[in-house]
Structure formats: C-alpha cells, structure tokens
C-alpha cells in the first residue's frame, strides 16, 4: 500500500480525473477524500461443498461458437490441498461449459477452454506440480489472446511465466456463449471444490502482457485493478454475509453457497528485513544436514545468495565452501569454493582429491558499499559464476563433473569461512541463500536477480532457501529452511542479525 505525503497527494490528485486510480490511490472528485487501496478479507473454502456463484452474463463469455476473444483470469490462492483446487470456472455440465481455471488431480495449474463440451477443448497445464505452494499465498494468472490455439496461452505464478504443455483434446473451434454460471472455488460438472483460501478474483477482457502481470503481482501484495478495466472483480471485502459485490462496477454479484467463511488471512507483500553479519574473525554459517556427496554429487546445481563485503583487499577470504572435509582424517578432499583474493578479485576454484582441476578469476575490484548477487552453477563438466545477473567466470574440465561425487564422508556447506573453519574468515553480510538441485535457465536467474532486489522464490521451488532471519524474527542461531529440503542453517560464534539488506 502506498502512503502519500501531503505534497505527493496534491500532485496525485491534480493528475487524476474523478474517481479513478493513480498508483494504488482512489481519488474522489473535488479532493474530498484520498482512500488507499486495502485488502482485509479473503474467503476460506472447505473443499467439500463450498463455493461462490455468479449468474451468467454475456460479458463473462469469450466465444460465440465461431471465434474467441482475448481474456485473462487472475486470483490469489492459499491452498490447503493443491489437488483439484478449483479456482474459477464457467461450466454447468459437460454439454454446457466454456472455460475453467483450476489445478489438476496431479496438482498442476491449468486452464481449459471448451467448445461446448469437455470432448473438444484447448488448454495448457504447468509441467511441474505446484504442491510446494500449499500453505502460502500465491498469485495465479492465465492469459489467452483469443486466437483459438493453446500455444498462445500463458500461466503465471507470482508474476513468473511457467513452463507448460498443451492439453488439447478433440476438435476445437471456439467457446460457445452458454447459460453456465461462474463458480469461484468450485467446478460444477465435477463437482469438485477448492480446499483453501481465495481472494481478489478478476476477469480482464484482454490478454495481459508480462509487464502487466508483474505489476499486478506487485511483489506479493494485491493492487488496485481498476486501470485494467476488469469485467469481473470479486474482492471478498464484506467480512460478513453471503452477498459479495463486484468491484468492476458491472454488477456481477457473487453469492457464497454452503457456508464458506471470511478470513483476515490475506496476501501481503514480500519483505526482506534481515541479513546476517559475520565479523571476519571466527564467525560462520553451516548447513549441517545438506551433504554435498549425497545431495549434490555429480548432478547439476544452482546456488544463489546476496553478499556485502566489509574488508575487501589485503587478505584472502574464502566465503563459500562446498564439499568434503579433511577433519575426518581423509587427506584428500573434493570441493568447490569462492574467495576474494588479496587484490579483492573474485575467484572460483574446483578440486578433486589432491588435484586442482580448474579455477577462474574475475579481475574487477569490488566495493564494500553494495550488495552483490552471486550465483554458482554446474552442469556436466562446466561451472559458471554469475555476479549481478552477468556471467563472469566459466570453467570446463572433466573433473568438475565428478567433484563432490567422491564416495566417503561428507561435510557441511559453509559460508563465511573455509572447510575446517580455522582460517580465511570473511568480513561480510550474507542474505537470501537458495539452492536448486538443477541448472536454472538464464531467464530464471534474471527473475531471481530481480534488478538487485530479493523476491519471493517459492514459484521456483528451491530445495534449500535460507532467508537469514526473516522467518526467525532476527534472533537465535538457527536459520529455518524455507525450501523443500528441510536443511536449516546453524550460526557459530555469534554472528549478528543486521537490517542492512539488499533492496
């Protein structure tokens, strides 16, 4: 929610005509009132028989039996169960159906357009299940250009376009304008119902662009949709009763059916409050349950984090270590590490056994006044280092592909020091550590970089995601893993939480 100063309010009001929205502010003619956009309630559906129904209307149909027109569907959902989570649909039976936006029996987000019945349709679904999003608010958006081809459909989660596959069937020409009602939280011809919360459902009579989807996602907080001219906008802001107003102004009132309940649990913007500050003397972070040999081995991986250095030059500072350790009496070690050399240049180094197999240096002096976004990847025999979304180092060697895969004991992944935690400590602040056991695309890396500002990573399903105090209140010695792996971090020798974070 944007808060205006008096000066800003004056300029905003002067720039707006009567009753319109400028940057999330509703302006009433004559300057009588400036009302910020708020979101107070969602509705909780029980997954058994709860839904909201909206009567049929011509402007809720986007086909005439011969051609389709463009439209987009959007909602915020918090799924207790991602299986057959029915978001919004316009169906009545297999012979009286137009479109539906839902998840499948295998937890994949999908949109289907039907040519009068379920046997002739086009649609897409996400390649990956979205089960990992259970229990968290996400923005889901489907777009269609009206051209009669599923290849022009796009599904977005939290502002990010998803990898999808076509789920076409039969012979599709166009949707028909039927008498089917719109259901929120249910699919009539199942019938199936959503188990979880739904908020801010809207239908836009156009194909939203990627930039518009990003704006609507709004870093995780619903925003005013007036400027997109929605045909339907069900906000669930009443907090009581069964009648839900249509904020589009088109009179498509929704009726809560079979007792769904209001909730004050609503989507809120992604925030980043804390980083962890290491003193460069004896403090470090380990991820003791994340074992390189068993969890990474010879496979692909992507490791992302944000770092702000204190001391830059004059000493060698090894601030990331992945691999086997010599503390268990094994003389040889397989590992990868990142360091600042005495000139303040970044180095990436790989080793197997007693043999160094590859190293690279980015000869650019870093600054102690800014955060850097660093990503290390490996696929096959190639490892790369990215800094602020630009590839800086690439190493290719046969042994890079086998490093971390040697049999034997494991050690933790370590930040702010080297493998035995006895030297080469790094004076730095670290934030937003995330690991994927796969190679992310350059587009996904750009999404993570987000112009330097950390963002919600749930839609990218990290295996490990340490937010460095954000989910622990900035206290304690445990950093709770927000990924799927359950790999909590451990702080040693008293590093402190800092509100100096990347923005």
MARLOZA-175425 format. One record per residue (C-alpha): x, y negated, z negated; residue number from 1; residue in one letter. Coordinates in steps of 0.5 Angstrom, whole numbers, plus 2048, in hexadecimal, padded with zeros to 3 digits. Example, Ala and Ser with C-alpha at 12.3 -4.5 7.8 and 13.67 -1.06 7.14 Angstrom:
R:east:north:up:i:aa
R:819:809:7F0:1:a
R:81B:802:7F2:2:s
***
This chain:
R:east:north:up:i:aa
R:800:800:800:1:x
R:803:7F9:802:2:x
R:803:7F4:7FD:3:x
R:803:7ED:800:4:x
R:806:7E6:7FC:5:x
R:802:7E0:7FD:6:x
R:806:7DE:803:7:x
R:805:7E4:806:8:x
R:7FE:7E4:805:9:x
R:7FD:7DE:808:10:x
R:800:7E0:80F:11:x
R:7FD:7E6:80F:12:x
R:7F6:7E3:80E:13:x
R:7F8:7DE:814:14:x
R:7FA:7E3:818:15:x
R:7F4:7E8:818:16:x
R:7EC:7E7:81A:17:x
R:7E6:7E8:816:18:x
R:7E6:7EF:813:19:x
R:7EC:7F2:816:20:x
R:7F2:7F6:813:21:x
R:7F9:7F3:813:22:x
R:7FF:7F7:811:23:x
R:7FA:7FB:80C:24:x
R:7F6:7F5:809:25:x
R:7EF:7F4:80A:26:x
R:7ED:7EC:80C:27:x
R:7E7:7E9:80A:28:x
R:7E5:7E3:80F:29:x
R:7E6:7DD:80B:30:x
R:7EB:7DF:807:31:x
R:7E7:7E1:801:32:x
R:7EA:7E8:800:33:x
R:7F0:7EC:801:34:x
R:7EF:7F3:800:35:x
R:7F5:7F8:800:36:x
R:7F4:7FF:803:37:x
R:7F3:804:7FE:38:x
R:7F2:80C:7FD:39:x
R:7EE:80E:7F7:40:x
R:7EB:815:7F8:41:x
R:7EB:81B:7FC:42:x
R:7E6:821:7FC:43:x
R:7E8:828:7FA:44:x
R:7E5:82E:7FE:45:x
R:7E4:834:7FA:46:x
R:7E6:839:800:47:x
R:7DF:83D:7FF:48:x
R:7DA:838:802:49:x
R:7DB:831:801:50:x
R:7DB:82C:807:51:x
R:7D9:826:809:52:x
R:7D5:825:80F:53:x
R:7D4:81F:814:54:x
R:7CE:81F:819:55:x
R:7CF:820:821:56:x
R:7D0:81A:825:57:x
R:7D2:818:82C:58:x
R:7D9:815:82A:59:x
R:7DB:81B:826:60:x
R:7DB:81F:82C:61:x
R:7E1:81E:831:62:x
R:7DF:822:837:63:x
R:7D9:822:83C:64:x
R:7DA:829:83F:65:x
R:7DE:827:845:66:x
R:7E3:822:842:67:x
R:7E6:821:83B:68:x
R:7E8:81A:838:69:x
R:7EE:819:833:70:x
R:7EE:819:82C:71:x
R:7F2:81A:825:72:x
R:7F0:81D:81F:73:x
R:7F3:81C:818:74:x
R:7F3:81E:811:75:x
R:7F6:81E:80A:76:x
R:7F6:825:807:77:x
R:7F9:828:801:78:x
R:7F8:830:802:79:x
R:7F7:835:7FC:80:x
R:7F7:83A:801:81:x
R:7F9:839:808:82:x
R:7F6:83F:80B:83:x
R:7F0:83D:810:84:x
R:7F0:836:80D:85:x
R:7EA:832:811:86:x
R:7EB:82B:811:87:x
R:7E6:828:816:88:x
R:7E2:82B:81C:89:x
R:7DC:82A:820:90:x
R:7D9:831:821:91:x
R:7D3:835:820:92:x
R:7D4:83C:823:93:x
R:7D8:83F:828:94:x
R:7D3:83C:82D:95:x
R:7D2:835:82A:96:x
R:7D9:833:829:97:x
R:7DE:82D:82B:98:x
R:7E4:82D:827:99:x
R:7E8:82F:820:100:x
R:7EE:82D:81D:101:x
R:7F0:832:817:102:x
R:7F5:837:815:103:x
R:7F5:83E:818:104:x
R:7F5:845:814:105:x
R:7FC:844:814:106:x
R:7FD:83D:811:107:x
R:7FF:83A:818:108:x
R:7FC:833:819:109:x
R:7F8:833:820:110:x
R:7F3:82F:824:111:x
R:7EE:832:829:112:x
R:7E9:82F:82E:113:x
R:7E4:834:830:114:x
R:7E0:834:837:115:x
R:7D9:835:834:116:x
R:7DB:83C:830:117:x
R:7E1:83F:82D:118:x
R:7E3:843:833:119:x
R:7E5:83D:837:120:x
R:7EA:839:834:121:x
R:7F1:835:834:122:x
R:7F5:833:82E:123:x
R:7FB:834:82A:124:x
R:7FE:836:823:125:x
R:804:835:820:126:x
R:80A:83A:821:127:x
R:80B:83A:819:128:x
R:806:83C:814:129:x
R:805:836:80F:130:x
R:804:83A:809:131:x
R:80A:836:806:132:x
R:806:830:805:133:x
R:801:833:801:134:x
R:800:82E:7FB:135:x
R:803:828:7FE:136:x
R:7FF:822:802:137:x
R:801:822:809:138:x
R:7FE:81E:80F:139:x
R:7FC:822:815:140:x
R:7FA:81F:81B:141:x
R:7F8:823:822:142:x
R:7F8:81F:829:143:x
R:7F6:820:830:144:x
R:7F6:81C:836:145:x
R:7EF:81F:839:146:x
R:7F2:822:83F:147:x
R:7F0:829:83E:148:x
R:7F7:82C:83C:149:x
R:7F9:82E:836:150:x
R:800:82C:838:151:x
R:7FE:825:836:152:x
R:7FC:827:82F:153:x
R:801:825:829:154:x
R:800:827:822:155:x
R:804:823:81D:156:x
R:805:824:815:157:x
R:808:81E:811:158:x
R:809:81A:818:159:x
R:80D:81F:81B:160:x
R:80B:823:821:161:x
R:80B:82A:820:162:x
R:80E:830:825:163:x
R:807:833:827:164:x
R:805:839:82C:165:x
R:7FF:839:830:166:x
R:7F9:83D:82E:167:x
R:7F4:83C:834:168:x
R:7EF:841:836:169:x
R:7EA:843:83C:170:x
R:7E9:83D:841:171:x
R:7E8:836:83E:172:x
R:7E6:830:842:173:x
R:7E3:82B:83D:174:x
R:7E0:82B:836:175:x
R:7D8:82A:836:176:x
R:7D4:825:832:177:x
R:7D0:829:82E:178:x
R:7CC:828:828:179:x
R:7D1:82B:823:180:x
R:7D2:827:81C:181:x
R:7D9:825:81A:182:x
R:7DB:829:814:183:x
R:7E1:827:80F:184:x
R:7E4:82D:80B:185:x
R:7E0:832:80F:186:x
R:7E0:836:815:187:x
R:7D8:837:817:188:x
R:7D9:83D:81B:189:x
R:7DD:841:816:190:x
R:7DB:83F:812:191:x
R:7E2:83D:80E:192:x
R:7E3:838:809:193:x
R:7E9:834:807:194:x
R:7EC:835:800:195:x
R:7F0:82F:7FE:196:x
R:7EF:827:7FF:197:x
R:7EE:823:805:198:x
R:7EE:81B:806:199:x
R:7EE:816:80B:200:x
R:7EB:81A:811:201:x
R:7EA:816:817:202:x
R:7E9:817:81E:203:x
R:7EC:812:823:204:x
R:7EA:811:82A:205:x
R:7F0:811:82E:206:x
R:7F7:815:82E:207:x
R:7FB:812:828:208:x
R:803:811:82A:209:x
R:808:814:826:210:x
R:80A:80D:823:211:x
R:802:80C:821:212:x
R:803:813:81E:213:x
R:809:811:81A:214:x
R:805:80A:818:215:x
R:7FF:80E:816:216:x
R:803:813:812:217:x
R:806:80C:80E:218:x
R:80C:810:80A:219:x
R:806:814:807:220:x
R:801:810:805:221:x
R:7FA:80F:809:222:x
R:7FA:808:80C:223:x
R:7F4:804:80F:224:x
R:7F2:807:816:225:x
R:7ED:801:818:226:x
R:7F2:7FF:81D:227:x
R:7F2:806:821:228:x
R:7EA:805:822:229:x
R:7E8:80C:81F:230:x
R:7E2:80F:821:231:x
R:7E1:812:81A:232:x
R:7E5:811:814:233:x
R:7E3:814:80D:234:x
R:7E7:812:807:235:x
R:7E3:815:802:236:x
R:7E4:80F:7FD:237:x
R:7DD:80F:7FA:238:x
R:7DF:813:7F4:239:x
R:7D8:816:7F3:240:x
R:7D2:818:7F6:241:x
R:7D1:81C:7FD:242:x
R:7D1:817:802:243:x
R:7D8:815:805:244:x
R:7D8:80E:809:245:x
R:7DB:80E:810:246:x
R:7E0:808:80F:247:x
R:7E1:808:817:248:x
R:7DA:804:817:249:x
R:7D7:809:81C:250:x
R:7D2:80C:816:251:x
R:7D4:813:816:252:x
R:7D3:814:80F:253:x
R:7D5:81B:80C:254:x
R:7D1:81F:807:255:x
R:7D5:823:802:256:x
R:7D2:82A:802:257:x
R:7D2:830:7FD:258:x
R:7D6:82B:7F8:259:x
R:7DD:829:7FA:260:x
R:7E0:825:7F4:261:x
R:7E3:81E:7F5:262:x
R:7EA:81E:7F2:263:x
R:7EF:818:7F1:264:x
R:7F5:81C:7F3:265:x
R:7F6:818:7FA:266:x
R:7FC:818:7FE:267:x
R:802:813:7FC:268:x
R:808:810:800:269:x
R:80E:814:800:270:x
R:813:811:7FB:271:x
R:81B:811:7F9:272:x
R:81C:80F:7F2:273:x
R:823:812:7F0:274:x
R:82A:815:7F2:275:x
R:82F:818:7EE:276:x
R:835:814:7ED:277:x
R:83C:818:7EC:278:x
R:842:815:7E9:279:x
R:847:818:7ED:280:x
R:84B:81B:7E7:281:x
R:847:821:7E4:282:x
R:840:821:7E6:283:x
R:83D:825:7EC:284:x
R:837:829:7EE:285:x
R:836:830:7F0:286:x
R:830:834:7F3:287:x
R:832:83B:7EF:288:x
R:82C:83F:7F2:289:x
R:82E:83D:7F9:290:x
R:833:842:7FB:291:x
R:837:841:802:292:x
R:838:848:803:293:x
R:831:84B:802:294:x
R:82D:844:804:295:x
R:831:842:80A:296:x
R:836:847:80C:297:x
R:838:846:814:298:x
R:831:843:815:299:x
R:82F:83C:818:300:x
R:82E:837:812:301:x
R:82D:82F:812:302:x
R:82F:82C:80B:303:x
R:82D:824:80B:304:x
R:82E:81F:805:305:x
R:82F:818:803:306:x
R:835:815:800:307:x
R:838:80F:7FE:308:x
R:840:80F:7FC:309:x
R:843:80B:7F7:310:x
R:84A:80C:7F7:311:x
R:84C:80C:7FF:312:x
R:853:80C:800:313:x
R:85A:80F:7FD:314:x
R:858:816:7FB:315:x
R:855:81C:7FE:316:x
R:84E:81D:7FC:317:x
R:84A:824:7FD:318:x
R:843:822:7FC:319:x
R:840:829:7FF:320:x
R:842:830:7FF:321:x
R:83E:836:802:322:x
R:841:83D:801:323:x
R:845:842:7FD:324:x
R:849:840:7F7:325:x
R:850:842:7F4:326:x
R:84D:842:7ED:327:x
R:84B:849:7ED:328:x
R:852:84C:7EF:329:x
R:851:84C:7F6:330:x
R:857:849:7F9:331:x
R:854:848:800:332:x
R:84E:843:801:333:x
R:849:842:806:334:x
R:847:83B:806:335:x
R:845:834:809:336:x
R:846:82D:806:337:x
R:845:826:807:338:x
R:84A:821:805:339:x
R:84C:81A:805:340:x
R:854:81A:807:341:x
R:859:814:804:342:x
R:857:810:80A:343:x
R:850:810:808:344:x
R:84E:814:80E:345:x
R:849:81A:80E:346:x
R:84C:821:80F:347:x
R:848:828:811:348:x
R:84C:82E:80F:349:x
R:84B:835:810:350:x
R:84F:83B:80D:351:x
R:84E:843:80D:352:x
R:853:847:809:353:x
R:859:843:808:354:x
R:859:840:80F:355:x
R:856:839:811:356:x
R:852:83A:817:357:x
R:850:833:819:358:x
R:850:82C:817:359:x
R:84E:825:819:360:x
R:84E:81E:817:361:x
R:84A:818:819:362:x
R:84F:812:819:363:x
R:84B:80D:816:364:x
R:84B:809:810:365:x
R:845:80A:80B:366:x
R:842:805:807:367:x
R:841:805:800:368:x
R:83B:800:800:369:x
R:836:805:804:370:x
R:833:80C:804:371:x
R:835:811:80A:372:x
R:830:816:80C:373:x
R:834:81C:80D:374:x
R:832:823:811:375:x
R:837:829:812:376:x
R:834:82F:817:377:x
R:837:835:819:378:x
R:834:83A:81F:379:x
R:838:83F:821:380:x
R:83F:83D:821:381:x
R:83E:836:821:382:x
R:83E:831:81C:383:x
R:83C:82A:81C:384:x
R:83C:824:817:385:x
R:837:81E:818:386:x
R:837:817:815:387:x
R:831:813:815:388:x
R:82E:817:81B:389:x
R:834:817:81F:390:x
R:839:81D:821:391:x
R:840:81B:81E:392:x
R:843:822:81E:393:x
R:843:828:822:394:x
R:847:82F:820:395:x
R:846:835:824:396:x
R:84A:83B:822:397:x
R:848:843:822:398:x
R:84A:843:81A:399:x
R:845:83D:819:400:x
R:83F:842:81B:401:x
R:842:847:816:402:x
R:844:843:810:403:x
R:83F:843:80A:404:x
R:83D:84A:80C:405:x
R:843:84E:809:406:x
R:841:853:804:407:x
R:842:853:7FD:408:x
R:841:84E:7F8:409:x
R:83D:847:7F8:410:x
R:83E:840:7F5:411:x
R:839:83A:7F5:412:x
R:838:835:7FA:413:x
R:83C:82F:7F6:414:x
R:83B:827:7F7:415:x
R:840:822:7F5:416:x
R:846:827:7F4:417:x
R:84A:82D:7F7:418:x
R:849:834:7F6:419:x
R:84C:835:7EF:420:x
R:849:82F:7EC:421:x
R:850:82D:7E9:422:x
R:852:827:7EE:423:x
R:850:823:7F4:424:x
R:84A:820:7F1:425:x
R:847:81B:7F5:426:x
R:844:814:7F2:427:x
R:83D:814:7F6:428:x
R:836:813:7F5:429:x
R:832:819:7F9:430:x
R:82B:81A:7FA:431:x
R:826:81E:7FE:432:x
R:82A:824:7FF:433:x
R:826:829:804:434:x
R:828:830:807:435:x
R:825:834:80D:436:x
R:827:83B:80F:437:x
R:826:839:816:438:x
R:829:834:81B:439:x
R:824:82E:81B:440:x
R:824:82A:822:441:x
R:826:823:823:442:x
R:81F:821:823:443:x
R:81E:824:81C:444:x
R:825:821:81A:445:x
R:822:81A:81C:446:x
R:81C:81B:819:447:x
R:820:81C:812:448:x
R:824:817:813:449:x
R:81E:812:814:450:x
R:822:80C:815:451:x
R:826:80D:80F:452:x
R:820:80D:80A:453:x
R:81F:814:807:454:x
R:818:817:809:455:x
R:814:81D:807:456:x
R:817:823:809:457:x
R:811:828:808:458:x
R:80F:829:80F:459:x
R:816:82B:811:460:x
R:815:831:80C:461:x
R:81C:830:808:462:x
R:81F:836:805:463:x
R:822:832:7FF:464:x
R:820:82B:7FE:465:x
R:823:827:7F8:466:x
R:820:820:7F7:467:x
R:826:81F:7F2:468:x
R:821:81D:7EC:469:x
R:81B:81B:7F0:470:x
R:817:821:7EE:471:x
R:81A:821:7E7:472:x
R:819:81A:7E4:473:x
R:820:818:7E5:474:x
R:822:81C:7DF:475:x
R:825:823:7DD:476:x
R:82B:827:7E0:477:x
R:826:82B:7E5:478:x
R:824:828:7EC:479:x
R:81E:82C:7EE:480:x
R:81E:82F:7F5:481:x
R:818:82D:7F9:482:x
R:819:831:7FE:483:x
R:817:839:7FF:484:x
R:81D:83C:7FC:485:x
R:81D:83A:7F5:486:x
R:824:838:7F5:487:x
R:825:833:7EF:488:x
R:82B:82F:7EE:489:x
R:82F:82E:7E8:490:x
R:832:828:7E6:491:x
R:839:829:7E2:492:x
R:83D:824:7DD:493:x
R:838:81E:7DD:494:x
R:836:81B:7E4:495:x
R:831:816:7E3:496:x
R:82B:814:7E7:497:x
R:82B:80E:7EB:498:x
R:826:809:7EE:499:x
R:82B:807:7F4:500:x
R:828:80B:7F9:501:x
R:828:80B:801:502:x
R:822:807:804:503:x
***
